[in-house]
Amino acid sequence: MVMNELTSDGKLHAYELIGEGQKGGYLVQFNSDNCTVACSCKMFESTGLLCRHALRVINMKNVTKLPARYI
């Protein structure tokens, strides 16, 4: 999976994640102030589980403990 940073203003970061062989990607937004993450696949909103796209960004940002809202 390829990750490209689209924008960053210091606390708000946007990434595009594209899997091998895929034409389109997923937009993941990460807020480093409150450690929130949102993905365009909306898996967390629909199932209550973080998707692999969001987890990849969280891992890349060196977040070692998930906030309670994601557990």
Secondary structure, DSSP 4 states (H G I P E B T S, - for coil): -EEEEEEE-SSEEEEEEE-TT-SS-EEEEEETTTTEEEETT-HHHHHSS--HHHHHHHHHTT--S--GGG-
